[in-house]
Amino acid sequence: MEPTVVCPKCKDEQPIKNLLTAQSNQNVIYECRRCGFLMRNIITKKG
């Protein structure tokens, strides 16, 4: 089963691979395909 993400704005649930974009500086961009909600610079831990 594939992990899913719930949009904080519209509460739509979609597969994680369709919503997250990794940046070279280890940050992540999240974009909801349903409502267009965008969250940038989500800090992750390398490793």
N, C-alpha and C positions, 0 to 999 in steps of 0.2 A: 504494500500500500504506500502510495506517495504522500509525503508530508504536505499539509495545506497551510495557508495563511488566511486569517480573517481580517478584512479591511476595517480599520478603526472608524472610518466615516460611514460607509454604507452597509457594513457587516456581511458583505458577500464573501464567500469562502472559495478560494481557488488554489490550484496546485502551486507550490512554492517556486518551481522552476520557471513558471510563466511570469512571475512578478518581480523577481529580484535581479538586479544587475550589479555585479562586482566591479569595483574600481581598483586601479593599480595601487592606491594608497591604503588598501585594506578596508575602505568604507564601502557601504552598500546603498544602492538606490532602490526604493520600493515604489512601484506604480500600480495602482488598481486599474484593471482593464475595464471594469464596469463603470465606475464613477469618475475616474481620472485623478483620484487622490494621489499626491506625490509626496514622498518623504525622502529627503536627501541626507547624505553624510551619516548614515546609521553606522556607528562605530562597532567594529567586531574585534575579536581577539585573534591574532594570528596564531596558527597552529592547529 
